Amino acid sequence: MRHFITIDDVQTAELHRIFQISGQIKADVKNGIRKPLLTGKTIAMIFEKQSLRTRVSFEAGMTQLGGGSMFLGAEVGLGKRESTADFSRVLSSMVDAIVFRSNKHESIVEMAKYATCPVINALSDAEHPCQALADLMTMKEEFGDWKALKLAWVGDSNNVASSVLRLCAKLGVRMSIASPKGYDFDQETLKRLVGPNPAEGFDLETTTDPAVAVKGANAVYTDVWVSMGQEAEETERKKVFAPYQVNESLMEKAGKDCIFLHCLPAKRGQEVTDAVMDSPQSRIVAQSENRMHTQKGLLVWLLTE
């Protein structure tokens, strides 16, 4: 039994297998074929945070695979009515996988400690590995391969950036990160996220200058300046991140063949302009759809292979 709490829970060869399954499933769907690869399987989804893409992608994905899903909200009383250990043991005895969108990363780790079925991190304050799978699948679809690609991250070095960096290191995708001081990864964190043996071709550049980061990039990626739970910092963050807006001028510095990525939801007019969001370079819809296909691939791999 395996969990998917961070990208590092899966080896590089296994990641390639997940992408292979995801790609085949997506191709089948586009051809009107929905193979019931998870008939009779059920996932339980625990959400402590709001969601559109994550919930719909998992629920729709399981339906397309012939399985079922159940959404568990506040009524189950996680952390209130009984211990996490009891909750996890009981829930995992009834379902085939647990999908947990949590306020705290430690809560997912504790859930997995006692679970007897796979636990999937559907977002925590530290990581968003399912998002990273969709992001890199989108780049592969666009450019055919990950070889020699460069992804530029502009903005807050947050949970999404953590997972994207881990995955780029495993797949050999170059990455540049432009974040203001105080909102960047420290050297110890960078070392941990990259890991001891990054794949051939991987390289990392860190800077405070977005123009430097996007030079030669195949994809420019940004996220909101104020994430869920950071509302008290909103005024200060808007000031600090104002020079990090992804606009037409910045995209021009990357080049006309560069695509734009955003994990959504976006604050249009803040971290990104309408002109970029709605431009021919934008891949935000394809990126969102790929959440469903890569999560289907992940579930099939976890539950059948």
C-alpha positions in Angstrom: 0.0 0.0 0.0 1.3 3.4 -0.9 0.3 7.0 -0.1 0.6 10.2 -2.2 1.3 12.9 0.3 4.3 14.6 -1.5 5.9 14.1 -4.9 8.7 12.3 -3.1 6.4 9.4 -2.2 6.7 8.3 -5.8 9.9 7.4 -7.7 10.7 8.9 -11.1 10.0 5.7 -13.0 6.6 5.4 -11.2 5.8 9.0 -12.1 6.4 8.3 -15.7 4.0 5.3 -15.4 1.3 7.5 -13.8 1.7 10.0 -16.6 1.5 7.1 -19.1 -1.8 5.9 -17.6 -3.2 9.4 -17.4 -2.4 10.1 -21.0 -4.0 6.9 -22.2 -7.1 7.5 -20.1 -7.4 11.1 -21.4 -7.0 9.9 -25.0 -9.7 7.3 -24.5 -12.1 9.9 -23.1 -11.5 12.2 -26.0 -12.5 9.2 -28.3 -15.7 8.6 -26.3 -14.2 5.6 -24.4 -14.6 5.5 -20.6 -13.0 2.2 -19.4 -14.4 1.1 -15.9 -10.9 0.6 -14.5 -12.1 1.1 -10.9 -15.4 -0.6 -10.9 -16.6 -1.1 -7.3 -13.9 1.1 -5.8 -14.8 4.0 -3.5 -12.9 7.1 -2.4 -13.8 9.2 0.6 -13.0 12.9 0.3 -12.4 15.0 3.4 -12.3 18.7 2.7 -11.4 21.4 5.3 -11.0 24.0 2.6 -13.1 25.3 -0.2 -12.7 23.7 -3.6 -13.9 23.7 -7.2 -11.3 21.9 -9.3 -10.2 19.4 -6.7 -13.6 18.2 -5.7 -15.1 18.1 -9.2 -12.0 16.5 -10.7 -11.9 13.6 -8.1 -15.7 13.0 -8.2 -16.0 13.2 -12.0 -12.9 11.2 -12.4 -14.1 8.3 -10.2 -17.4 8.3 -11.9 -15.7 8.0 -15.3 -13.6 5.1 -14.0 -16.7 3.3 -12.9 -16.2 3.8 -9.2 -17.8 6.0 -6.6 -16.9 8.9 -4.2 -18.3 10.4 -1.1 -17.8 14.0 0.1 -17.2 14.3 3.9 -17.6 17.8 5.3 -17.7 19.3 8.8 -20.5 16.9 9.9 -18.0 14.0 10.3 -16.3 15.9 13.1 -12.7 15.1 12.2 -10.5 16.1 15.2 -13.6 16.8 17.4 -15.7 13.7 17.9 -12.9 11.2 18.1 -9.1 10.9 17.6 -7.6 11.0 14.2 -6.3 7.4 14.8 -9.8 6.1 15.3 -11.2 8.1 12.5 -8.6 7.0 10.1 -8.8 3.3 11.0 -12.6 3.2 10.7 -12.8 5.2 7.5 -10.1 3.3 5.7 -11.8 0.0 6.6 -14.8 1.0 4.4 -13.2 2.8 1.4 -10.4 2.1 -1.0 -8.7 5.5 -0.8 -8.9 8.7 1.3 -8.5 12.1 -0.4 -7.7 14.8 2.2 -7.7 18.6 1.5 -6.4 19.8 4.8 -5.5 23.1 6.6 -2.4 21.5 8.0 0.1 19.1 6.3 0.6 17.3 9.6 -3.0 16.3 9.6 -2.6 14.4 6.4 0.6 12.7 7.6 -1.2 11.6 10.8 -4.2 10.3 8.8 -1.9 8.2 6.7 -0.1 6.9 9.7 -3.2 5.0 10.8 -4.9 4.3 7.5 -5.1 0.9 5.9 -5.8 2.3 2.4 -3.9 4.9 0.3 -4.2 8.6 1.5 -3.9 11.3 -1.2 -2.9 14.9 -0.4 -5.5 17.1 -2.2 -3.8 20.2 -0.8 -2.1 21.2 2.4 -0.3 24.3 3.6 3.0 22.7 2.6 2.3 20.8 -0.6 -0.2 20.4 -3.5 1.2 17.3 -5.4 -1.9 16.6 -7.4 -1.7 20.1 -8.9 1.9 19.6 -9.9 1.0 16.4 -11.8 -1.5 18.4 -13.9 0.9 21.2 -14.5 3.7 19.0 -15.9 1.2 17.0 -18.0 0.1 20.3 -19.5 3.6 21.2 -20.4 4.3 17.8 -21.9 1.2 18.0 -24.1 2.3 21.4 -25.3 5.9 20.7 -26.1 5.9 16.9 -26.6 8.5 16.1 -24.0 10.0 17.5 -20.8 13.5 17.4 -22.2 15.2 20.9 -22.2 12.1 22.6 -20.9 12.2 25.5 -18.5 9.4 26.5 -16.1 9.4 30.0 -14.5 7.6 30.5 -11.2 6.8 34.2 -10.4 5.4 35.2 -7.0 5.0 33.6 -3.6 7.2 30.5 -2.9 4.2 28.6 -1.6 2.8 25.1 -1.3 2.1 24.8 -5.1 5.7 26.0 -5.9 7.0 23.4 -3.4 5.3 20.5 -5.3 6.2 21.9 -8.7 9.8 22.2 -7.7 9.9 18.6 -6.4 8.4 17.3 -9.6 10.7 19.4 -11.9 13.7 17.9 -10.1 12.5 14.4 -10.6 11.6 14.9 -14.3 14.7 17.0 -15.3 12.8 20.2 -16.0 14.7 23.4 -15.4 13.1 25.8 -13.1 13.6 29.4 -12.1 11.8 31.1 -9.2 11.3 34.8 -8.8 10.1 35.7 -5.3 10.6 38.8 -3.1 12.9 38.4 -0.1 11.0 37.1 2.8 8.6 35.2 0.6 11.2 32.9 -1.0 12.5 29.5 -0.2 15.5 29.4 2.1 18.5 27.3 1.1 17.7 24.5 3.5 14.1 24.3 2.1 15.4 24.4 -1.5 17.9 21.6 -0.8 15.1 19.4 0.7 12.7 20.0 -2.1 15.2 19.3 -4.9 16.4 16.2 -3.1 19.9 14.5 -3.3 19.7 13.1 -6.8 17.8 15.4 -9.2 17.2 14.0 -12.7 19.6 14.9 -15.6 18.8 18.2 -17.1 17.4 19.8 -14.0 18.7 23.1 -12.9 17.4 25.7 -10.5 17.7 29.5 -10.6 16.4 31.8 -7.8 16.1 35.5 -8.2 14.1 38.5 -7.0 13.7 39.7 -10.6 10.7 38.3 -12.6 12.3 39.4 -15.9 15.4 37.3 -15.2 13.3 34.3 -14.2 11.1 34.2 -17.3 14.0 34.6 -19.8 14.0 31.5 -22.1 11.0 30.0 -20.2 8.6 27.6 -21.9 6.0 28.2 -19.2 5.4 31.1 -16.8 3.5 30.1 -13.7 2.0 32.2 -11.0 -0.4 31.9 -8.1 -2.4 34.2 -5.9 -0.5 36.6 -3.6 -2.8 35.9 -0.7 -3.6 32.2 -0.1 -6.4 30.8 2.0 -5.6 31.5 5.7 -3.4 34.6 4.8 -6.2 37.1 4.7 -4.7 39.1 7.6 -1.6 39.8 5.4 -3.5 40.9 2.4 -2.6 44.7 2.5 1.1 44.0 3.0 1.3 41.2 0.4 -0.3 43.4 -2.3 2.4 46.0 -1.8 5.3 43.5 -1.8 4.1 41.5 -4.8 3.0 44.3 -7.0 6.2 44.2 -9.1 5.6 40.4 -9.6 2.4 40.7 -11.7 2.4 38.6 -14.8 1.3 40.9 -17.5 1.8 41.2 -21.3 5.1 43.0 -20.9 6.5 40.1 -18.7 5.2 37.4 -21.1 6.9 39.2 -24.0 10.2 38.8 -22.2 9.6 35.1 -22.1 8.8 34.8 -25.8 5.8 34.2 -28.0 5.9 30.4 -27.7 5.8 30.5 -23.9 2.6 29.3 -22.3 0.9 30.7 -19.1 -0.1 28.6 -16.2 -2.1 29.3 -13.0 -3.5 26.7 -10.6 -6.6 28.9 -10.0 -8.6 30.5 -8.6 -7.0 33.7 -9.8 -7.3 37.3 -8.6 -7.5 38.9 -12.0 -5.8 42.3 -11.9 -3.5 41.3 -9.1 -1.0 38.5 -9.8 -2.1 38.3 -13.4 -3.9 40.6 -15.9 -7.0 39.7 -17.9 -5.0 40.1 -21.1 -2.7 37.2 -20.1 -5.4 35.0 -18.6 -7.4 35.2 -21.7 -4.6 35.2 -24.2 -3.7 32.5 -26.8 -0.8 31.6 -24.5 -3.0 30.8 -21.6 -3.4 27.1 -20.7 -5.4 27.5 -17.5 -8.5 25.5 -18.7 -6.4 22.6 -20.1 -4.4 22.7 -16.9 -7.5 22.4 -14.8 -8.9 19.6 -16.9 -5.7 17.7 -16.5 -6.3 17.7 -12.8 -9.0 15.1 -13.5 -7.0 13.0 -15.9 -3.8 12.9 -13.8 -5.7 12.1 -10.7 -7.4 9.3 -12.5 -4.0 8.0 -13.5 -2.8 8.3 -9.9 -5.9 6.4 -8.6 -5.6 3.6 -11.1 -1.9 3.3 -10.3 -2.4 3.3 -6.5 -5.4 0.9 -6.5 -4.5 -1.5 -9.3 -0.7 -1.5 -9.7 
